[in-house]
Amino acid sequence: MSQRLNFRLRPTEGSVLRVLGSIERRGFSLEHIESRRVGNAILLSVAVSGERPVEVLIRQLERLYDVLSVELEPCPDAYTTACLQQSFGEPAAVPT
């Protein structure tokens, strides 16, 4: 099952790459990635899947300097794209 992590990052060079690299190094697969810049932050929404507990991953990512906040939202595989679209306030069509 995929889970969605919503990040608010500092807009520094390489911040998105550091977060994504950390996710992969900790044994999670990246299913879907979306980002955009809003004001003085980068909003990053990532669907991940893996065998390890995602709560441990969140605690590790919260320690990164560039990460201002992390929120977890469960997202079933069939609805991963729809869930990510909703995180950015866009209307989402649920696959059938």
Backbone as XML, in Angstrom:
<?xml version="1.0"?>
<chain id="A" units="angstrom">
  <residue number="1" name="MET">
    <atom name="N" x="0.834" y="-1.184" z="0.000"/>
    <atom name="CA" x="0.000" y="0.000" z="0.000"/>
    <atom name="C" x="0.877" y="1.245" z="0.000"/>
  </residue>
  <residue number="2" name="SER">
    <atom name="N" x="0.533" y="2.176" z="-0.840"/>
    <atom name="CA" x="1.259" y="3.435" z="-0.897"/>
    <atom name="C" x="0.782" y="4.366" z="0.200"/>
  </residue>
  <residue number="3" name="GLN">
    <atom name="N" x="1.692" y="5.204" z="0.628"/>
    <atom name="CA" x="1.349" y="6.233" z="1.593"/>
    <atom name="C" x="1.904" y="7.541" z="1.066"/>
  </residue>
  <residue number="4" name="ARG">
    <atom name="N" x="1.184" y="8.599" z="1.319"/>
    <atom name="CA" x="1.593" y="9.898" z="0.809"/>
    <atom name="C" x="2.251" y="10.692" z="1.924"/>
  </residue>
  <residue number="5" name="LEU">
    <atom name="N" x="3.415" y="11.242" z="1.606"/>
    <atom name="CA" x="4.116" y="12.142" z="2.510"/>
    <atom name="C" x="4.069" y="13.530" z="1.893"/>
  </residue>
  <residue number="6" name="ASN">
    <atom name="N" x="3.584" y="14.485" z="2.658"/>
    <atom name="CA" x="3.528" y="15.876" z="2.207"/>
    <atom name="C" x="4.579" y="16.667" z="2.973"/>
  </residue>
  <residue number="7" name="PHE">
    <atom name="N" x="5.509" y="17.252" z="2.241"/>
    <atom name="CA" x="6.619" y="17.998" z="2.837"/>
    <atom name="C" x="6.471" y="19.482" z="2.565"/>
  </residue>
  <residue number="8" name="ARG">
    <atom name="N" x="6.986" y="20.252" z="3.486"/>
    <atom name="CA" x="7.206" y="21.685" z="3.283"/>
    <atom name="C" x="8.708" y="21.851" z="3.490"/>
  </residue>
  <residue number="9" name="LEU">
    <atom name="N" x="9.412" y="22.280" z="2.423"/>
    <atom name="CA" x="10.875" y="22.351" z="2.436"/>
    <atom name="C" x="11.368" y="23.780" z="2.306"/>
  </residue>
  <residue number="10" name="ARG">
    <atom name="N" x="12.568" y="23.998" z="2.824"/>
    <atom name="CA" x="13.244" y="25.273" z="2.576"/>
    <atom name="C" x="13.617" y="25.305" z="1.089"/>
  </residue>
  <residue number="11" name="PRO">
    <atom name="N" x="13.525" y="26.456" z="0.455"/>
    <atom name="CA" x="13.846" y="26.533" z="-0.973"/>
    <atom name="C" x="15.349" y="26.665" z="-1.219"/>
  </residue>
  <residue number="12" name="THR">
    <atom name="N" x="16.119" y="25.703" z="-0.719"/>
    <atom name="CA" x="17.564" y="25.731" z="-0.897"/>
    <atom name="C" x="17.965" y="24.773" z="-2.015"/>
  </residue>
  <residue number="13" name="GLU">
    <atom name="N" x="19.125" y="25.020" z="-2.558"/>
    <atom name="CA" x="19.620" y="24.184" z="-3.644"/>
    <atom name="C" x="19.802" y="22.741" z="-3.169"/>
  </residue>
  <residue number="14" name="GLY">
    <atom name="N" x="19.197" y="21.803" z="-3.876"/>
    <atom name="CA" x="19.366" y="20.392" z="-3.561"/>
    <atom name="C" x="18.439" y="19.835" z="-2.495"/>
  </residue>
  <residue number="15" name="SER">
    <atom name="N" x="17.533" y="20.646" z="-1.956"/>
    <atom name="CA" x="16.681" y="20.167" z="-0.860"/>
    <atom name="C" x="15.772" y="19.023" z="-1.306"/>
  </residue>
  <residue number="16" name="VAL">
    <atom name="N" x="15.205" y="19.112" z="-2.494"/>
    <atom name="CA" x="14.323" y="18.048" z="-2.985"/>
    <atom name="C" x="15.125" y="16.765" z="-3.212"/>
  </residue>
  <residue number="17" name="LEU">
    <atom name="N" x="16.309" y="16.894" z="-3.809"/>
    <atom name="CA" x="17.150" y="15.725" z="-4.046"/>
    <atom name="C" x="17.579" y="15.048" z="-2.750"/>
  </residue>
  <residue number="18" name="ARG">
    <atom name="N" x="17.882" y="15.828" z="-1.719"/>
    <atom name="CA" x="18.278" y="15.244" z="-0.430"/>
    <atom name="C" x="17.140" y="14.439" z="0.173"/>
  </residue>
  <residue number="19" name="VAL">
    <atom name="N" x="15.928" y="14.969" z="0.112"/>
    <atom name="CA" x="14.775" y="14.264" z="0.674"/>
    <atom name="C" x="14.511" y="12.977" z="-0.107"/>
  </residue>
  <residue number="20" name="LEU">
    <atom name="N" x="14.474" y="13.072" z="-1.436"/>
    <atom name="CA" x="14.196" y="11.894" z="-2.256"/>
    <atom name="C" x="15.280" y="10.833" z="-2.090"/>
  </residue>
  <residue number="21" name="GLY">
    <atom name="N" x="16.527" y="11.254" z="-2.040"/>
    <atom name="CA" x="17.630" y="10.311" z="-1.828"/>
    <atom name="C" x="17.539" y="9.619" z="-0.479"/>
  </residue>
  <residue number="22" name="SER">
    <atom name="N" x="17.156" y="10.358" z="0.542"/>
    <atom name="CA" x="17.002" y="9.786" z="1.872"/>
    <atom name="C" x="15.893" y="8.740" z="1.902"/>
  </residue>
  <residue number="23" name="ILE">
    <atom name="N" x="14.810" y="9.007" z="1.192"/>
    <atom name="CA" x="13.697" y="8.056" z="1.137"/>
    <atom name="C" x="14.163" y="6.754" z="0.498"/>
  </residue>
  <residue number="24" name="GLU">
    <atom name="N" x="14.855" y="6.847" z="-0.621"/>
    <atom name="CA" x="15.319" y="5.645" z="-1.309"/>
    <atom name="C" x="16.387" y="4.896" z="-0.508"/>
  </residue>
  <residue number="25" name="ARG">
    <atom name="N" x="17.313" y="5.608" z="0.125"/>
    <atom name="CA" x="18.360" y="4.958" z="0.910"/>
    <atom name="C" x="17.802" y="4.206" z="2.114"/>
  </residue>
  <residue number="26" name="ARG">
    <atom name="N" x="16.623" y="4.583" z="2.554"/>
    <atom name="CA" x="16.007" y="3.915" z="3.697"/>
    <atom name="C" x="15.071" y="2.781" z="3.266"/>
  </residue>
  <residue number="27" name="GLY">
    <atom name="N" x="15.150" y="2.387" z="1.998"/>
    <atom name="CA" x="14.467" y="1.203" z="1.528"/>
    <atom name="C" x="13.046" y="1.389" z="1.032"/>
  </residue>
  <residue number="28" name="PHE">
    <atom name="N" x="12.642" y="2.608" z="0.750"/>
    <atom name="CA" x="11.296" y="2.862" z="0.246"/>
    <atom name="C" x="11.348" y="3.123" z="-1.254"/>
  </residue>
  <residue number="29" name="SER">
    <atom name="N" x="10.288" y="2.721" z="-1.947"/>
    <atom name="CA" x="10.172" y="2.977" z="-3.383"/>
    <atom name="C" x="9.352" y="4.235" z="-3.601"/>
  </residue>
  <residue number="30" name="LEU">
    <atom name="N" x="9.792" y="5.051" z="-4.529"/>
    <atom name="CA" x="9.052" y="6.252" z="-4.895"/>
    <atom name="C" x="8.032" y="5.882" z="-5.958"/>
  </residue>
  <residue number="31" name="GLU">
    <atom name="N" x="6.765" y="6.089" z="-5.666"/>
    <atom name="CA" x="5.694" y="5.742" z="-6.593"/>
    <atom name="C" x="5.266" y="6.943" z="-7.446"/>
  </residue>
  <residue number="32" name="HIS">
    <atom name="N" x="5.231" y="8.106" z="-6.826"/>
    <atom name="CA" x="4.781" y="9.318" z="-7.526"/>
    <atom name="C" x="5.348" y="10.522" z="-6.792"/>
  </residue>
  <residue number="33" name="ILE">
    <atom name="N" x="5.766" y="11.523" z="-7.551"/>
    <atom name="CA" x="6.371" y="12.722" z="-6.977"/>
    <atom name="C" x="5.747" y="13.946" z="-7.628"/>
  </residue>
  <residue number="34" name="GLU">
    <atom name="N" x="5.431" y="14.935" z="-6.811"/>
    <atom name="CA" x="4.948" y="16.217" z="-7.318"/>
    <atom name="C" x="5.511" y="17.318" z="-6.429"/>
  </residue>
  <residue number="35" name="SER">
    <atom name="N" x="5.889" y="18.424" z="-7.044"/>
    <atom name="CA" x="6.369" y="19.543" z="-6.235"/>
    <atom name="C" x="5.997" y="20.857" z="-6.900"/>
  </residue>
  <residue number="36" name="ARG">
    <atom name="N" x="5.984" y="21.876" z="-6.075"/>
    <atom name="CA" x="5.791" y="23.237" z="-6.580"/>
    <atom name="C" x="6.283" y="24.208" z="-5.519"/>
  </residue>
  <residue number="37" name="ARG">
    <atom name="N" x="6.607" y="25.383" z="-5.979"/>
    <atom name="CA" x="7.091" y="26.417" z="-5.060"/>
    <atom name="C" x="5.936" y="27.338" z="-4.713"/>
  </residue>
  <residue number="38" name="VAL">
    <atom name="N" x="5.766" y="27.570" z="-3.425"/>
    <atom name="CA" x="4.710" y="28.458" z="-2.936"/>
    <atom name="C" x="5.355" y="29.406" z="-1.934"/>
  </residue>
  <residue number="39" name="GLY">
    <atom name="N" x="5.404" y="30.682" z="-2.312"/>
    <atom name="CA" x="6.005" y="31.664" z="-1.416"/>
    <atom name="C" x="7.461" y="31.342" z="-1.149"/>
  </residue>
  <residue number="40" name="ASN">
    <atom name="N" x="7.796" y="31.223" z="0.131"/>
    <atom name="CA" x="9.167" y="30.962" z="0.533"/>
    <atom name="C" x="9.342" y="29.509" z="0.965"/>
  </residue>
  <residue number="41" name="ALA">
    <atom name="N" x="8.686" y="28.570" z="0.260"/>
    <atom name="CA" x="8.803" y="27.147" z="0.575"/>
    <atom name="C" x="8.555" y="26.323" z="-0.675"/>
  </residue>
  <residue number="42" name="ILE">
    <atom name="N" x="9.000" y="25.088" z="-0.622"/>
    <atom name="CA" x="8.715" y="24.114" z="-1.672"/>
    <atom name="C" x="7.752" y="23.094" z="-1.075"/>
  </residue>
  <residue number="43" name="LEU">
    <atom name="N" x="6.643" y="22.871" z="-1.752"/>
    <atom name="CA" x="5.704" y="21.837" z="-1.343"/>
    <atom name="C" x="6.019" y="20.599" z="-2.166"/>
  </residue>
  <residue number="44" name="LEU">
    <atom name="N" x="6.292" y="19.507" z="-1.483"/>
    <atom name="CA" x="6.655" y="18.254" z="-2.132"/>
    <atom name="C" x="5.716" y="17.179" z="-1.638"/>
  </residue>
  <residue number="45" name="SER">
    <atom name="N" x="5.073" y="16.483" z="-2.555"/>
    <atom name="CA" x="4.168" y="15.394" z="-2.216"/>
    <atom name="C" x="4.706" y="14.132" z="-2.872"/>
  </residue>
  <residue number="46" name="VAL">
    <atom name="N" x="4.944" y="13.093" z="-2.052"/>
    <atom name="CA" x="5.568" y="11.874" z="-2.528"/>
    <atom name="C" x="4.754" y="10.674" z="-2.073"/>
  </residue>
  <residue number="47" name="ALA">
    <atom name="N" x="4.420" y="9.795" z="-3.009"/>
    <atom name="CA" x="3.794" y="8.522" z="-2.653"/>
    <atom name="C" x="4.917" y="7.501" z="-2.549"/>
  </residue>
  <residue number="48" name="VAL">
    <atom name="N" x="4.999" y="6.824" z="-1.406"/>
    <atom name="CA" x="6.043" y="5.834" z="-1.169"/>
    <atom name="C" x="5.420" y="4.499" z="-0.800"/>
  </residue>
  <residue number="49" name="SER">
    <atom name="N" x="6.182" y="3.440" z="-1.045"/>
    <atom name="CA" x="5.780" y="2.119" z="-0.586"/>
    <atom name="C" x="7.027" y="1.403" z="-0.102"/>
  </residue>
  <residue number="50" name="GLY">
    <atom name="N" x="6.832" y="0.497" z="0.829"/>
    <atom name="CA" x="7.964" y="-0.250" z="1.358"/>
    <atom name="C" x="7.541" y="-1.178" z="2.466"/>
  </residue>
  <residue number="51" name="GLU">
    <atom name="N" x="8.465" y="-2.027" z="2.860"/>
    <atom name="CA" x="8.209" y="-3.020" z="3.902"/>
    <atom name="C" x="8.411" y="-2.455" z="5.309"/>
  </residue>
  <residue number="52" name="ARG">
    <atom name="N" x="9.191" y="-1.411" z="5.428"/>
    <atom name="CA" x="9.508" y="-0.852" z="6.743"/>
    <atom name="C" x="8.405" y="0.104" z="7.200"/>
  </residue>
  <residue number="53" name="PRO">
    <atom name="N" x="8.320" y="0.344" z="8.508"/>
    <atom name="CA" x="7.315" y="1.293" z="9.018"/>
    <atom name="C" x="7.611" y="2.722" z="8.543"/>
  </residue>
  <residue number="54" name="VAL">
    <atom name="N" x="6.610" y="3.359" z="7.976"/>
    <atom name="CA" x="6.791" y="4.705" z="7.437"/>
    <atom name="C" x="6.999" y="5.728" z="8.556"/>
  </residue>
  <residue number="55" name="GLU">
    <atom name="N" x="6.540" y="5.433" z="9.757"/>
    <atom name="CA" x="6.720" y="6.362" z="10.887"/>
    <atom name="C" x="8.197" y="6.560" z="11.213"/>
  </residue>
  <residue number="56" name="VAL">
    <atom name="N" x="8.994" y="5.497" z="11.061"/>
    <atom name="CA" x="10.444" y="5.610" z="11.284"/>
    <atom name="C" x="11.054" y="6.526" z="10.229"/>
  </residue>
  <residue number="57" name="LEU">
    <atom name="N" x="10.619" y="6.367" z="8.985"/>
    <atom name="CA" x="11.095" y="7.222" z="7.896"/>
    <atom name="C" x="10.775" y="8.682" z="8.180"/>
  </residue>
  <residue number="58" name="ILE">
    <atom name="N" x="9.568" y="8.948" z="8.639"/>
    <atom name="CA" x="9.152" y="10.327" z="8.923"/>
    <atom name="C" x="10.048" y="10.948" z="9.986"/>
  </residue>
  <residue number="59" name="ARG">
    <atom name="N" x="10.316" y="10.208" z="11.055"/>
    <atom name="CA" x="11.185" y="10.741" z="12.121"/>
    <atom name="C" x="12.574" y="11.062" z="11.585"/>
  </residue>
  <residue number="60" name="GLN">
    <atom name="N" x="13.088" y="10.218" z="10.691"/>
    <atom name="CA" x="14.412" y="10.463" z="10.118"/>
    <atom name="C" x="14.401" y="11.687" z="9.204"/>
  </residue>
  <residue number="61" name="LEU">
    <atom name="N" x="13.355" y="11.824" z="8.410"/>
    <atom name="CA" x="13.280" y="12.956" z="7.476"/>
    <atom name="C" x="13.054" y="14.278" z="8.199"/>
  </residue>
  <residue number="62" name="GLU">
    <atom name="N" x="12.343" y="14.258" z="9.309"/>
    <atom name="CA" x="12.110" y="15.487" z="10.070"/>
    <atom name="C" x="13.411" y="16.079" z="10.600"/>
  </residue>
  <residue number="63" name="ARG">
    <atom name="N" x="14.443" y="15.265" z="10.701"/>
    <atom name="CA" x="15.745" y="15.729" z="11.207"/>
    <atom name="C" x="16.566" y="16.470" z="10.156"/>
  </residue>
  <residue number="64" name="LEU">
    <atom name="N" x="16.188" y="16.329" z="8.889"/>
    <atom name="CA" x="16.932" y="17.019" z="7.836"/>
    <atom name="C" x="16.712" y="18.527" z="7.947"/>
  </residue>
  <residue number="65" name="TYR">
    <atom name="N" x="17.766" y="19.279" z="7.753"/>
    <atom name="CA" x="17.714" y="20.731" z="7.896"/>
    <atom name="C" x="16.689" y="21.368" z="6.967"/>
  </residue>
  <residue number="66" name="ASP">
    <atom name="N" x="16.605" y="20.874" z="5.742"/>
    <atom name="CA" x="15.727" y="21.474" z="4.737"/>
    <atom name="C" x="14.248" y="21.205" z="4.968"/>
  </residue>
  <residue number="67" name="VAL">
    <atom name="N" x="13.911" y="20.230" z="5.803"/>
    <atom name="CA" x="12.517" y="19.835" z="6.013"/>
    <atom name="C" x="11.893" y="20.702" z="7.101"/>
  </residue>
  <residue number="68" name="LEU">
    <atom name="N" x="10.882" y="21.475" z="6.728"/>
    <atom name="CA" x="10.165" y="22.311" z="7.692"/>
    <atom name="C" x="9.034" y="21.541" z="8.353"/>
  </residue>
  <residue number="69" name="SER">
    <atom name="N" x="8.361" y="20.656" z="7.575"/>
    <atom name="CA" x="7.288" y="19.824" z="8.135"/>
    <atom name="C" x="7.038" y="18.623" z="7.237"/>
  </residue>
  <residue number="70" name="VAL">
    <atom name="N" x="6.501" y="17.559" z="7.860"/>
    <atom name="CA" x="6.123" y="16.345" z="7.138"/>
    <atom name="C" x="4.763" y="15.908" z="7.653"/>
  </residue>
  <residue number="71" name="GLU">
    <atom name="N" x="3.864" y="15.579" z="6.736"/>
    <atom name="CA" x="2.561" y="15.035" z="7.103"/>
    <atom name="C" x="2.377" y="13.715" z="6.377"/>
  </residue>
  <residue number="72" name="LEU">
    <atom name="N" x="1.777" y="12.740" z="7.057"/>
    <atom name="CA" x="1.507" y="11.423" z="6.486"/>
    <atom name="C" x="0.038" y="11.292" z="6.177"/>
  </residue>
  <residue number="73" name="GLU">
    <atom name="N" x="-0.247" y="10.752" z="4.988"/>
    <atom name="CA" x="-1.626" y="10.481" z="4.615"/>
    <atom name="C" x="-1.671" y="9.136" z="3.905"/>
  </residue>
  <residue number="74" name="PRO">
    <atom name="N" x="-2.377" y="8.133" z="4.447"/>
    <atom name="CA" x="-2.482" y="6.844" z="3.753"/>
    <atom name="C" x="-3.149" y="7.034" z="2.391"/>
  </residue>
  <residue number="75" name="CYS">
    <atom name="N" x="-2.695" y="6.294" z="1.421"/>
    <atom name="CA" x="-3.203" y="6.451" z="0.067"/>
    <atom name="C" x="-3.181" y="5.087" z="-0.615"/>
  </residue>
  <residue number="76" name="PRO">
    <atom name="N" x="-4.324" y="4.413" z="-0.775"/>
    <atom name="CA" x="-4.348" y="3.112" z="-1.443"/>
    <atom name="C" x="-3.767" y="3.201" z="-2.846"/>
  </residue>
  <residue number="77" name="ASP">
    <atom name="N" x="-3.141" y="2.124" z="-3.320"/>
    <atom name="CA" x="-2.462" y="2.108" z="-4.619"/>
    <atom name="C" x="-3.334" y="2.614" z="-5.761"/>
  </residue>
  <residue number="78" name="ALA">
    <atom name="N" x="-4.569" y="2.182" z="-5.826"/>
    <atom name="CA" x="-5.442" y="2.565" z="-6.937"/>
    <atom name="C" x="-5.741" y="4.053" z="-6.938"/>
  </residue>
  <residue number="79" name="TYR">
    <atom name="N" x="-5.559" y="4.699" z="-5.810"/>
    <atom name="CA" x="-5.916" y="6.109" z="-5.705"/>
    <atom name="C" x="-4.708" y="7.012" z="-5.538"/>
  </residue>
  <residue number="80" name="THR">
    <atom name="N" x="-3.513" y="6.506" z="-5.736"/>
    <atom name="CA" x="-2.301" y="7.289" z="-5.516"/>
    <atom name="C" x="-2.316" y="8.596" z="-6.306"/>
  </residue>
  <residue number="81" name="THR">
    <atom name="N" x="-2.587" y="8.535" z="-7.593"/>
    <atom name="CA" x="-2.588" y="9.742" z="-8.413"/>
    <atom name="C" x="-3.673" y="10.697" z="-7.967"/>
  </residue>
  <residue number="82" name="ALA">
    <atom name="N" x="-4.853" y="10.174" z="-7.672"/>
    <atom name="CA" x="-5.956" y="11.024" z="-7.218"/>
    <atom name="C" x="-5.604" y="11.700" z="-5.907"/>
  </residue>
  <residue number="83" name="CYS">
    <atom name="N" x="-4.998" y="10.965" z="-4.986"/>
    <atom name="CA" x="-4.618" y="11.545" z="-3.693"/>
    <atom name="C" x="-3.593" y="12.655" z="-3.878"/>
  </residue>
  <residue number="84" name="LEU">
    <atom name="N" x="-2.607" y="12.446" z="-4.747"/>
    <atom name="CA" x="-1.587" y="13.463" z="-4.965"/>
    <atom name="C" x="-2.179" y="14.706" z="-5.597"/>
  </residue>
  <residue number="85" name="GLN">
    <atom name="N" x="-3.103" y="14.548" z="-6.521"/>
    <atom name="CA" x="-3.732" y="15.715" z="-7.131"/>
    <atom name="C" x="-4.512" y="16.506" z="-6.103"/>
  </residue>
  <residue number="86" name="GLN">
    <atom name="N" x="-5.163" y="15.843" z="-5.171"/>
    <atom name="CA" x="-5.933" y="16.528" z="-4.135"/>
    <atom name="C" x="-5.019" y="17.301" z="-3.203"/>
  </residue>
  <residue number="87" name="SER">
    <atom name="N" x="-3.790" y="16.848" z="-3.005"/>
    <atom name="CA" x="-2.887" y="17.534" z="-2.082"/>
    <atom name="C" x="-2.543" y="18.930" z="-2.594"/>
  </residue>
  <residue number="88" name="PHE">
    <atom name="N" x="-2.626" y="19.154" z="-3.899"/>
    <atom name="CA" x="-2.326" y="20.453" z="-4.459"/>
    <atom name="C" x="-3.588" y="21.234" z="-4.807"/>
  </residue>
  <residue number="89" name="GLY">
    <atom name="N" x="-4.729" y="20.756" z="-4.329"/>
    <atom name="CA" x="-5.963" y="21.493" z="-4.509"/>
    <atom name="C" x="-6.570" y="21.388" z="-5.889"/>
  </residue>
  <residue number="90" name="GLU">
    <atom name="N" x="-6.108" y="20.455" z="-6.693"/>
    <atom name="CA" x="-6.657" y="20.277" z="-8.021"/>
    <atom name="C" x="-7.735" y="19.206" z="-7.982"/>
  </residue>
  <residue number="91" name="PRO">
    <atom name="N" x="-8.746" y="19.323" z="-8.812"/>
    <atom name="CA" x="-9.760" y="18.259" z="-8.835"/>
    <atom name="C" x="-9.149" y="16.954" z="-9.317"/>
  </residue>
  <residue number="92" name="ALA">
    <atom name="N" x="-9.548" y="15.858" z="-8.721"/>
    <atom name="CA" x="-8.984" y="14.568" z="-9.072"/>
    <atom name="C" x="-10.058" y="13.638" z="-9.591"/>
  </residue>
  <residue number="93" name="ALA">
    <atom name="N" x="-9.739" y="12.931" z="-10.649"/>
    <atom name="CA" x="-10.636" y="11.905" z="-11.169"/>
    <atom name="C" x="-10.175" y="10.573" z="-10.605"/>
  </residue>
  <residue number="94" name="VAL">
    <atom name="N" x="-11.058" y="9.858" z="-9.971"/>
    <atom name="CA" x="-10.721" y="8.571" z="-9.375"/>
    <atom name="C" x="-10.749" y="7.516" z="-10.467"/>
  </residue>
  <residue number="95" name="PRO">
    <atom name="N" x="-9.637" y="6.723" z="-10.615"/>
    <atom name="CA" x="-9.614" y="5.704" z="-11.648"/>
    <atom name="C" x="-10.650" y="4.629" z="-11.367"/>
  </residue>
  <residue number="96" name="THR">
    <atom name="N" x="-11.234" y="4.077" z="-12.429"/>
    <atom name="CA" x="-12.234" y="3.018" z="-12.259"/>
    <atom name="C" x="-11.732" y="1.697" z="-12.766"/>
  </residue>
</chain>
